[in-house]
Amino acid sequence: MLRVAVVGSGPSGVYTAQSLVQQSVVPGIQVDVLDRLPCPYGLVRYGVAPDHEKIKSLQQNLRAVLEDERIAFVGDVEIGERGLTPARLLELYHAVVYCVGAARDRRLGVPGEDLAGSYSATDFVSWYSAHPDASANGFAGSGTGLDGRSAVVIGVGNVAVDVTRILARGVDELRPTDVPEGALKALEASRVREVHMVGRRGPGQAKFTTKELRELGSLPGVRVGVEAADLALDPSFADPTGLPAVNRRNLEVVRGWAAGDAGDAGGDDVARGIRLRFFLRPVELLGENGRVAAVRFERTEPDGSGGVRGTGRYEEIEAQLVLRAVGYKGVPLPGLPFDEGRGTVPNEAGRVLRDGAPSPGEYVAGWIKRGPTGVIGTNRPCAKETVTSLLADAAELAGREVAGDPLAAMRELGHEPVAWRGWLSIEEAESALGHALGRGRVKIPDWAGLRAAAREDATGRD
């Protein structure tokens, strides 16, 4: 028998587990998918916007994998200094695959970034996605930014589009989703009427996908605006033939808005506005009474080599709420080697490298392996490569003695792992909560509530 732990139950972790049982020729392979949270699915549960039902439906595919009898979900298990160390995991399993993603936001590195009202987009996403690490009241009340008139979202990728859309979308359209009740009420009380999504390069270099971009123009009661001066700076706007297909499609959408096809563009029903701004680089967040009041930008221009350079001209955009969405970076996991510059664990085809040599039994997949690149589907070939490496080492790995029952050993160490039936109990509790509120299923947003819902007897392997 070969016992493998996969750390992380998001797409990269689940695809790794699936590939292990599909490719393995080892009889009796058992894969435990460990997660710090009592809930599976990673960013599909806690990162996909609540109004993106099609992408969220991927949970059903991940669910089918985790229900395989050779795979067990083991939630509410901390990995690292405060929990199971990598060395301890190797005493419990023949091999461990770390699929822990990239949990740290990139910062702007500008003065005023820590003013009240300035947040990472991940903080906002975690709040409206009911992540238990986020405060349920994190954006409710005065001083949080939702009580202001204008918001600035810095970044032009899909995360930026998501938070822009949630800020501008009417709350009645969010009510049928699983957004937690506290967030729904705070968004209903929001006074934000203008959302500026700002990038330092042009629309031809923006990282959003066309489907997500188009959605901004289909929001009821929302008008989308584009600055003609911004578009004029982008050489590809006039001649997009040299761009990849997705960038050309993005320019078509922006061109339509510039020509006046700007979403719900007319009449008294337009209550909110989205303004797309390009060629602006943030240089300072300006404060008033300790709160952010505006963002100062330097105008940039193409440098002829695919980048941009500063022009020495500046402008300010009013903002009581600033969300940065400028990328992610991996964080070190105590006990594993880490490349701080790349934000990844050093590896060769998924094998963890310690001092340049493969470390027996230790592997990585997903963003912690390759960096925060690609889409959800990119994790499949990434996982397959790692699993191929692991199975090539399987004969040697299986010869090492490990604990007879990893879960029993975890309990002896003071852990209270939540198994699959505990997760099913959470699902039932969330459905009951939604019914009580007159809504569909509603997420439980706190650790205590999730653990209570999982029930004390939901810790077995079944």
N, C-alpha and C positions, 0 to 999 in steps of 0.2 A: 504493500500500500504506500501511496505517496500523499502526504498531507501538505496542502499549500494554503497559506494565508494570503488573501488579497486585501490590501489596506486601502479602503475607499470604495464606496458603492455607487459612485457616479458612472457615467457611460464608460469611461476608460476601465474602471474596475470591473464592471459587469461584463464588458466585452472580453476582458482578460479571463474572467471565470468561464465564460462561454467557450472561448477558444481552448482553454485547458481541457474541458471535458469533451470537446469535439475532436481535438487533435490527439489526445493522449492515448497511448497504447499500454499505459500502465494499469494493471487490473486494480480495481477498488480505489481509484483516485478520489480524494475528498477535498473539496475547496470550501474554505470558510471566508466569506466576504465580511471583513471587519469595517466598522464605521464608528466615528466618534459620536455621531448622533443616533438616537433611537429610531430614526427614519431612513429608509434607503433613497437612492436615486440622485443624490448629490445636487448639482446645479440644475438638473431637470426639475427637481422639486423647489429648490431655493434660489434659482437664478433666472429661469424662464419667466417672463412676465405673465401675470394671471390671465390677461386677455389673449394670450397666444395658445389657444386650445389645441391647435394642430400639433405644435411642437411638444406641448405638455403631454399629449397622448402617447408620446414615446415611452412614457412610464409603463404602458401596457406591455411593450416589447421587453423592457428591462425586467418587468415582473415575471414574465414567462421564463426568463433565464434563472431568476432567483428561486423559482419554484421547482427547479430540477432537483431530483432526489440526491444528486451528487454534490449539490451546492447548498450551503447554509448561510443565511444572513445572521450576523452577530453584531448588534448595535449597542450603542452607549458604552463603547470601549475606547478609552483614551490611549493613544500611542505617543510615546515620548517620555520626557523626564517625569511627568506626573502620572504616568500610567505604565503600559508595557513598553519597555525599551526594545530597540532592534535586537540586542543581544538576547533578551528574554524570549522574544518571538522565535528566534532560531532554536531555543530549547523546546518550544512547543510544536514547531512545524519544520518539515524538511526544507521548505522554500517559502520565501516571503516576497510578494510583488507589491511595491509601493505605488499607488495610483492616487496621490494626495493633491494633485492639481497645483494651482498657483494662487495662493490665498492672499497675497499682499498687493494692494493698489500701488501704482506708481504715483508719486507726488509731483506737484508742479514745481516745487522748489523756488517759490516766489514769496516776497514779503506779504504778510496778511493772510497766509493760507490757513492759519489756525484760528481766525476770527470766528465768533459765533455765527452760524448760518452758512459756514463753509464745510462741506462734507465730501467724502468720496462717493461716487455713484453706487458703489457696493453697499455702503451704509444704507442708502435709500432703498436699493433693491432688496436687501436682507429684511428691512422693516416691512415693506409691503408684501414680501414673500413669507413672512412669519418665521424667519429663522430664529431659533431660541436664544442665540447669542445677542440678537438685536433687542433693544428696549421696545416693548410693545407701545410705549408712548413717545418713542424717539423723535417723531416729527409732529407731535400734537402740541397745541398750545402756542403761547406767544414766545418769540425769540428763536423759533426753529426754522423760520424762513417761509413756511406755508402761510404765515400771516402777512406776508409782503405782497407787493403787486407784481414784481418782476423777478424772474429766475434766469440764471445763466448756466447752461450745460456746456462744459469745455470738453470737446472731443467730437469726432464725426465717425464713430463706429456704431455697431448695432446696440451696444449698451447705452450709448448716448441717445440713440433713437428711442430705445425702450423707455428710459426715464423721462425724456421729453414728451413722449406720447401719454404716459401715465399722468404727468403733471397737467396736460392739456385736455385729457379725455373727461367727459362727463361722468359723474359718479354713478348714474343710473346704468351706464354700460358696464361698470365694474361690479355692480351688485350681484349679478348671476355667477360671478367667478368665486374662487376660493380665497380671495384676499381677506385677511383677518378683519374682524369687526372694528377694532380700534383704528386700524389704518383706513378703513372705508369711511369712518366718521370724520377722521382728520382730513381726508381728501375732499369730503363733502363740504367741510368748513373752510377749505383753502380759499385764499383771496388772490392767488396767483392768476394773472390774466395775460401776461406776456412771458413766453419762454424763448430765449435766444440760444440756439445751438451753434457753437463757434469752433472753427478749426483753423489751424495755423497755415494750412496749405489750401489748394483750390478744390473745387467740387470734383475735378477729374482724378484726384488722388484720395478722395474720401474712402473709408473702409466699410461703410454700410452696404448691405445687400439691397437690391432694388425693391424687393417685396416689402421689406421693412420701411424703406424710404417712402414708397407710395402710400403706405398706411397713414402717414402724417396728413396727406392731402384728402383723406376720406373720413376724417373725424368730424362728426356733426357739430356745427356751431364753432368751427375753428378755421381761421384763415391763415394760410401759409404765405410768407413773404420772403423774397430773395433780393439782395442788394445788387442792382445792375453794375455798380462800380466794382463789386467783388468779382463778378463773373467776367468782366472785361479784362481782368488781370490774368486769367487762366488761358494760355495759348490753346489748350486742348478743347476749350469750350467752343471755339470757332472751327477747329479741325480735330475731331475726336478719333480719326481713323487709326492712329497709332496706339490707342488704348485697348486694354482687355475688354471683352464683351460686357462684363458686369459694370465697368466704369462708364462705358458708352451708354448703357441703359440708364445709369444714374443721371448722366448729363441730359438725357432726353426728358426725364422727370423734372429736373431743375429748370430746363429750358421752357417746359410747359408752364411752370409756376412763374417764371420771369415774364412770360408772354401774357400773364393774367389768369391762367388756369390754376388758381391758388387755393385749392380745396373749396371749402364752403365760403365762397368769396363775397356773397352779397347779403344785403339786408340787415334788418335789426336782429336777426337770430345769431349773428356772429358775436360771441361773448368772449372769446379767447383768441390769441394770436400766437403763431410760431414764426420766428424769424431765423432763417439760415444765414449765417455769416461765415465768410471765408477770408483767408489771408490776414488773420489776426492772431497774434501770439500774446498770451497773458504775461504781464510783467509785474503786476501788483494787485492785490485785493485791498480796496480802500474801505476803511472802517468809520463808523460813527457810533459813539457810545458803546464801543466794544463789539459792535455787530457789523457784519459786512454790509456795505451800502452801494458799492459799485466795483466793477473790475476794469482795471486799466490795461489796454492792449496796445502793442506796437503793430503798426501795419507792416506786413511782410510783402515780398514780391518774389516771383520765380527767379532762381539763380542761374538758370540755363543748364543745370546738371541734374534736374529732378528734385532739388530741394528748394528751400526758400532762404532769403536773407532779410534782415531788418532794414527798414527805410528811415528810421529816426522820426517817423510821424506816429502820433499816438491818438487814441480816442478812448472814451470811457462809456461803459454800458451800465446803467442802473441795475442793481441786483440786491435783493434781500435774502436770496438763496443762491448758492453756487454749488454745483455738483461737478466734480472732476471725473471724467471717464477717459483716461489717457493710457489705459493698459494695465496689465498685471505682471506680477513677478513671483516666482516661487520663494518659499521661506524654508530655512534650514530645519530639518527634523533631527533633534539631538540624537547622536549615535550613528548618523549616516554622514558620509562625506558630502560636501556641498560646494558648488562653483558659484560664488557670490556674484560674479560678473554676469553669468548667463542665467542665474536663478534656477539652476537644475542640479540634479545629482549626477556626477560624472558616470558615464556608462558606455558600454560598447554593445550595440544591438540589444540593449535592455539589461545586460549584466552590469551590476554596480561595480565600479572600479574603486579600489582602495590602494592608494599609492601607485596607481597605474596598472594594477593587476586585478582581474576579476575576483570578487569576494564570493566564495561558495555559498549558494542558497539565497543570495540577495539580488533582487531585480527591480526595475522601474518600468512604468508605462504611463502614457498620457503626458500632461503638461510638465510634470516634474522630470520627465525624461527628455522632452524635446523643446520645452518652452511653450508659452501661451500662444500657439499658432493653430490654424485650421478650424474646422467646424466639428460638430458632434461626430459626424461620420468618419473624420480623420482618425479617430481613436481606434477604429477597427483594424486597419493595417498596422498601426503602431502596436496594438496589443498582440496581434498575430506574430509580429517579429520577436517581441519579448518572449512569448510562449514557446516559439520555436527554439529559442536559446535555452529556455528552462528545460524543455523536454529532451533536448540534446544532452543535458546534464543529469537527467532523471536517475539513471542507473547508479551514479555515484551518490546523488543526494539521498535516495531511498535507503541506502545502507547505513545511514546515521540514525542513532537512537533518539527518539523524541518522546514527549509526554504521551501517555495513552489516551487521555481525554483533555484536549486544550481548554474546553469550557470549564471543566471541573477545576483545572489548575488556575484559571482566571478567577473563579469564585474564591478559591483558597487565598488568593492575593487581594481579596476585598472588592473585586469587580462584580457588578450585577448585570451581566449582558442581557440584552433584549433580543430574543429570537424572532423568527418570522411570525409566529402567532401573536407575539406582542405587538408587532407592527400592524397586523390585521385588527387588533383591538384598538389601536390608535385611529385607524381608518373608520372603524365603527363609531368611535367617540366623535370624530370630526363630522361625520354624517349626522349624528344626533344633535350636535351643536348647531349645524346649519339649519336643521329642521326646526329647532327651538327658536331660531332667529327669523324664520320665514324665508330662508334662502336655501341654496343648494349646499353641498359640502363646504364647510368653512374650516380653515386650518387653525390648529391650536398653536399659539405663538410663544409658549414658554416651556422651560425645562420641566418644571413641576407638573404642569398639565400633561405633557407628553409622557412622563414617567408614570404618573398616576393612571393614565389611560392604558398604558402597556400592561398594567397589573403585575402584581408580584409573582403570580404563578406562570407568567408568560416568559420564562427564561430557558425553557428546554430547547432541544434541537429540532423538534417536530415543527 
